[in-house]
Amino acid sequence: MNFLIEEKKIPVREEVLGFFEILGFDPLYVANEGKFVAFVPQDDCDKALKIMKSFKDGKEATCIGYVEDKKGVNVILEPYKGARRLLSLLSGEQLPRIC
């Protein structure tokens, strides 16, 4: 089974993307507190989003991908432009969190 993530649907603010571009960071590999990921059956996606958006902190809830029933298990990013790529585990140390 493949987990496909559509990069253009990931809610990252423009100023954050710009900052990360300058520093050479990928927002998919940086700790981000306060985010929630749920896997729900495709038929229930609209219902789940409606429930999440009914809460103040869920106003920006969105569907960022889907699951394909294929052999193997991969997480694949569909980028803004270019070919799909496998998302690999973070190599090295994760950036420290500033609390």
Residue frames as a rotation matrix with the C-alpha (Angstrom) as fourth column:
MET 1
0.588 0.809 0.000 0.00
0.809 -0.588 0.000 0.00
0.000 0.000 -1.000 0.00
ASN 2
-0.526 -0.736 0.426 1.28
0.742 -0.642 -0.193 3.45
0.415 0.215 0.884 -0.88
PHE 3
0.314 0.514 -0.798 0.56
0.762 -0.638 -0.111 6.58
-0.566 -0.573 -0.592 1.11
LEU 4
-0.244 -0.352 0.904 0.48
0.876 -0.481 0.049 9.45
0.417 0.803 0.425 -1.39
ILE 5
0.107 0.185 -0.977 0.88
0.674 -0.736 -0.065 13.01
-0.731 -0.651 -0.203 -0.11
GLU 6
0.372 0.091 0.924 0.09
0.830 -0.479 -0.287 15.92
0.416 0.873 -0.254 -2.40
GLU 7
-0.519 -0.749 -0.412 2.59
0.855 -0.465 -0.232 18.62
-0.018 -0.472 0.881 -1.52
LYS 8
-0.757 0.228 0.612 0.38
0.064 -0.906 0.417 21.47
0.650 0.355 0.672 -2.76
LYS 9
0.292 0.956 -0.039 -2.31
0.064 0.021 0.998 20.45
0.954 -0.294 -0.055 -0.25
ILE 10
-0.043 -0.377 -0.925 -0.06
0.960 0.240 -0.142 20.58
0.276 -0.895 0.351 2.83
PRO 11
0.803 0.456 0.383 -1.04
0.365 -0.885 0.288 23.77
0.470 -0.092 -0.878 4.71
VAL 12
-0.035 -0.852 -0.523 2.26
0.949 -0.192 0.250 25.60
-0.314 -0.488 0.815 5.19
ARG 13
0.758 0.366 -0.539 2.19
0.279 -0.930 -0.239 29.38
-0.589 0.030 -0.807 5.30
GLU 14
0.835 -0.398 0.379 4.08
0.308 -0.233 -0.923 31.26
0.456 0.887 -0.072 2.56
GLU 15
0.555 -0.654 0.514 6.38
-0.737 -0.673 -0.061 33.00
0.386 -0.345 -0.856 5.04
VAL 16
0.492 -0.363 0.791 7.35
-0.445 0.677 0.587 29.65
-0.749 -0.640 0.171 6.55
LEU 17
0.788 -0.186 0.587 8.10
0.546 0.651 -0.527 28.19
-0.284 0.736 0.615 3.12
GLY 18
0.771 -0.502 0.392 10.24
-0.075 -0.683 -0.727 31.23
0.632 0.531 -0.564 2.30
PHE 19
0.486 -0.571 0.662 12.14
-0.869 -0.234 0.436 30.97
-0.094 -0.787 -0.610 5.59
PHE 20
0.553 -0.235 0.799 12.75
-0.054 0.947 0.316 27.25
-0.831 -0.218 0.512 5.10
GLU 21
0.886 -0.226 0.405 13.90
0.446 0.175 -0.878 27.81
0.127 0.958 0.255 1.53
ILE 22
0.631 -0.670 0.392 16.50
-0.572 -0.743 -0.349 30.33
0.525 -0.004 -0.851 2.71
LEU 23
0.172 -0.554 0.815 17.78
-0.921 0.203 0.333 27.94
-0.350 -0.807 -0.475 5.39
GLY 24
-0.457 -0.356 -0.815 17.54
-0.733 0.670 0.119 24.82
0.503 0.652 -0.567 3.22
PHE 25
-0.783 0.258 0.567 15.01
-0.321 0.612 -0.723 23.02
-0.533 -0.748 -0.396 5.45
ASP 26
-0.685 0.658 -0.314 12.20
-0.039 0.397 0.917 20.75
0.728 0.640 -0.246 4.33
PRO 27
-0.340 0.586 0.736 9.02
-0.905 -0.415 -0.088 21.36
0.254 -0.696 0.672 6.36
LEU 28
0.614 0.587 -0.528 8.23
-0.459 0.809 0.367 17.65
0.643 0.017 0.766 6.23
TYR 29
0.209 -0.634 -0.744 11.32
0.560 0.702 -0.441 16.90
0.802 -0.325 0.501 8.34
VAL 30
-0.740 -0.406 0.536 11.01
-0.156 -0.672 -0.724 19.58
0.654 -0.619 0.434 11.03
ALA 31
-0.680 0.500 -0.536 9.20
0.730 0.396 -0.557 19.08
-0.066 -0.770 -0.634 14.34
ASN 32
-0.723 0.538 0.433 5.83
-0.246 -0.786 0.567 20.79
0.646 0.303 0.701 14.24
GLU 33
-0.884 0.395 -0.251 3.75
0.405 0.377 -0.833 20.76
-0.234 -0.838 -0.493 17.36
GLY 34
-0.421 0.818 -0.391 0.03
-0.303 -0.533 -0.790 21.26
-0.855 -0.214 0.472 17.23
LYS 35
-0.368 0.285 -0.885 -0.58
-0.913 0.069 0.402 19.30
0.176 0.956 0.235 14.03
PHE 36
-0.118 0.471 0.874 -2.84
-0.437 0.766 -0.472 16.28
-0.892 -0.437 0.116 13.71
VAL 37
-0.614 -0.054 -0.788 -2.87
-0.762 0.302 0.573 13.59
0.207 0.952 -0.226 11.03
ALA 38
-0.104 0.652 0.751 -5.76
-0.490 0.624 -0.609 11.16
-0.865 -0.431 0.255 10.68
PHE 39
-0.953 -0.081 -0.290 -6.28
-0.291 0.503 0.814 8.29
0.080 0.860 -0.504 8.29
VAL 40
-0.239 0.942 0.236 -9.96
-0.393 0.129 -0.911 7.89
-0.888 -0.310 0.339 7.47
PRO 41
-0.271 0.219 0.937 -11.75
0.746 0.663 0.060 5.87
-0.609 0.716 -0.343 4.80
GLN 42
-0.960 -0.188 0.206 -12.13
0.278 -0.672 0.687 7.93
0.010 0.717 0.697 1.63
ASP 43
-0.250 0.952 0.179 -15.93
0.580 -0.001 0.814 7.74
0.775 0.308 -0.552 1.86
ASP 44
0.524 0.437 -0.731 -15.77
0.850 -0.220 0.478 9.42
0.048 -0.872 -0.486 5.29
CYS 45
-0.497 -0.863 0.088 -13.28
0.858 -0.504 -0.097 12.16
0.128 0.027 0.991 4.39
ASP 46
-0.413 0.385 0.825 -15.82
0.100 -0.881 0.461 14.96
0.905 0.273 0.326 3.92
LYS 47
0.688 0.702 -0.183 -17.58
0.206 0.052 0.977 14.05
0.695 -0.710 -0.108 7.16
ALA 48
0.305 -0.669 -0.677 -14.29
0.951 0.185 0.246 13.96
-0.039 -0.719 0.694 9.09
LEU 49
-0.673 -0.583 0.454 -13.24
0.634 -0.772 -0.051 17.33
0.380 0.254 0.889 7.68
LYS 50
0.046 0.784 0.618 -16.58
0.023 -0.620 0.784 18.88
0.999 -0.022 -0.047 8.58
ILE 51
0.805 0.221 -0.551 -16.19
0.504 0.235 0.831 17.69
0.313 -0.946 0.078 12.18
MET 52
-0.087 -0.934 -0.346 -12.57
0.992 -0.112 0.056 18.91
-0.091 -0.338 0.937 12.42
LYS 53
-0.657 -0.180 0.732 -13.45
0.440 -0.880 0.179 22.32
0.612 0.440 0.657 10.95
SER 54
0.448 0.884 0.131 -16.20
0.325 -0.298 0.898 22.76
0.833 -0.360 -0.421 13.52
PHE 55
0.594 -0.354 -0.723 -13.46
0.759 -0.054 0.649 23.37
-0.269 -0.934 0.237 16.13
LYS 56
0.894 -0.256 -0.369 -11.49
-0.256 -0.965 0.049 26.62
-0.369 0.050 -0.928 16.37
ASP 57
-0.005 -0.999 0.049 -8.14
-0.580 0.043 0.814 24.84
-0.815 -0.024 -0.579 15.96
GLY 58
-0.298 -0.074 0.952 -9.40
0.471 0.856 0.214 22.78
-0.830 0.512 -0.220 13.03
LYS 59
0.496 0.594 -0.633 -10.40
-0.173 -0.647 -0.743 25.58
-0.851 0.478 -0.218 10.67
GLU 60
0.087 -0.563 -0.822 -7.55
-0.971 -0.234 0.058 24.76
-0.225 0.793 -0.567 8.27
ALA 61
-0.130 -0.098 0.987 -8.17
-0.167 0.983 0.076 21.01
-0.977 -0.155 -0.144 8.24
THR 62
0.313 0.181 -0.932 -7.71
-0.934 -0.117 -0.336 19.51
-0.170 0.976 0.133 4.80
CYS 63
0.834 -0.080 0.547 -7.15
0.146 0.986 -0.078 16.26
-0.533 0.145 0.834 2.98
ILE 64
0.288 -0.821 -0.493 -3.50
-0.786 -0.497 0.367 16.09
-0.546 0.282 -0.789 1.89
GLY 65
-0.659 -0.600 -0.453 -3.40
-0.752 0.544 0.372 12.67
0.023 0.586 -0.810 0.29
TYR 66
0.572 0.818 -0.061 -4.77
-0.820 0.572 -0.014 9.21
0.023 0.058 0.998 -0.17
VAL 67
-0.216 -0.574 0.790 -3.84
-0.524 0.750 0.403 5.54
-0.824 -0.327 -0.463 0.06
GLU 68
0.149 0.169 -0.974 -3.30
-0.938 0.335 -0.085 3.30
0.312 0.927 0.209 -2.95
ASP 69
0.638 0.118 0.761 -3.77
-0.437 0.869 0.232 -0.43
-0.634 -0.480 0.606 -2.56
LYS 70
0.621 -0.536 -0.572 -0.48
-0.545 0.229 -0.806 -1.61
0.563 0.812 -0.150 -4.04
LYS 71
0.714 -0.440 -0.544 2.22
0.560 0.825 0.069 -4.09
0.419 -0.354 0.836 -3.15
GLY 72
-0.407 -0.909 -0.088 4.75
0.732 -0.267 -0.627 -2.87
0.546 -0.319 0.774 -0.59
VAL 73
0.643 0.525 -0.558 4.53
0.750 -0.578 0.321 0.06
-0.154 -0.625 -0.765 1.80
ASN 74
-0.517 -0.782 0.348 5.83
0.830 -0.558 -0.021 3.47
0.210 0.277 0.937 0.73
VAL 75
0.375 0.524 -0.764 5.19
0.519 -0.802 -0.295 7.11
-0.768 -0.286 -0.573 1.50
ILE 76
-0.342 -0.418 0.841 5.28
0.940 -0.140 0.312 9.02
-0.013 0.897 0.441 -1.77
LEU 77
-0.166 0.218 -0.962 5.26
0.216 -0.944 -0.251 12.79
-0.962 -0.249 0.110 -2.25
GLU 78
0.215 0.267 0.939 3.56
0.975 -0.117 -0.190 14.27
0.060 0.956 -0.286 -5.29
PRO 79
-0.508 -0.553 -0.661 5.51
0.654 -0.746 0.121 17.55
-0.560 -0.371 0.741 -5.53
TYR 80
0.180 0.511 -0.840 4.39
-0.138 -0.833 -0.536 20.91
-0.974 0.213 -0.079 -6.88
LYS 81
0.683 -0.042 -0.729 6.27
-0.730 -0.032 -0.683 20.09
0.005 0.999 -0.053 -10.06
GLY 82
-0.406 -0.880 -0.246 8.31
-0.888 0.444 -0.124 17.17
0.218 0.168 -0.961 -11.22
ALA 83
-0.147 0.264 -0.953 8.12
-0.201 0.936 0.290 13.46
0.969 0.234 -0.084 -10.63
ARG 84
0.874 0.456 0.167 6.87
-0.299 0.234 0.925 11.69
0.383 -0.858 0.341 -7.54
ARG 85
-0.250 -0.963 -0.103 9.51
-0.445 0.209 -0.871 10.81
0.860 -0.171 -0.481 -4.96
LEU 86
0.286 0.245 -0.926 9.73
0.610 0.698 0.374 8.49
0.739 -0.672 0.050 -2.00
LEU 87
0.479 -0.155 0.864 9.80
-0.660 -0.713 0.238 10.18
0.579 -0.684 -0.443 1.38
SER 88
-0.009 -0.577 -0.817 12.53
0.310 0.775 -0.551 8.57
0.951 -0.258 0.172 3.39
LEU 89
0.706 0.151 -0.692 13.08
0.704 -0.039 0.710 8.55
0.080 -0.988 -0.133 7.12
LEU 90
0.891 -0.396 0.222 14.98
-0.412 -0.911 0.027 11.51
0.192 -0.116 -0.975 8.46
SER 91
0.445 -0.826 -0.345 18.73
0.693 0.562 -0.451 10.86
0.567 -0.038 0.823 8.36
GLY 92
-0.608 -0.718 0.340 20.75
0.272 -0.590 -0.760 12.44
0.746 -0.369 0.554 11.11
GLU 93
-0.726 0.262 -0.636 19.41
0.634 -0.105 -0.767 14.43
-0.268 -0.959 -0.090 14.03
GLN 94
0.250 0.862 0.441 16.11
0.859 -0.408 0.310 16.25
0.447 0.302 -0.842 14.10
LEU 95
-0.385 -0.340 0.858 16.32
0.020 -0.932 -0.361 19.96
0.923 -0.122 0.365 14.83
PRO 96
-0.815 0.089 -0.573 15.89
0.579 0.164 -0.799 20.69
0.023 -0.982 -0.185 18.54
ARG 97
0.185 0.947 0.262 12.54
0.768 -0.306 0.563 22.05
0.613 0.097 -0.784 19.63
ILE 98
-0.891 -0.358 0.279 12.40
0.136 -0.798 -0.587 25.51
0.433 -0.485 0.760 21.10
CYS 99
0.017 0.931 -0.365 9.72
0.801 0.206 0.562 25.68
0.598 -0.302 -0.743 23.78
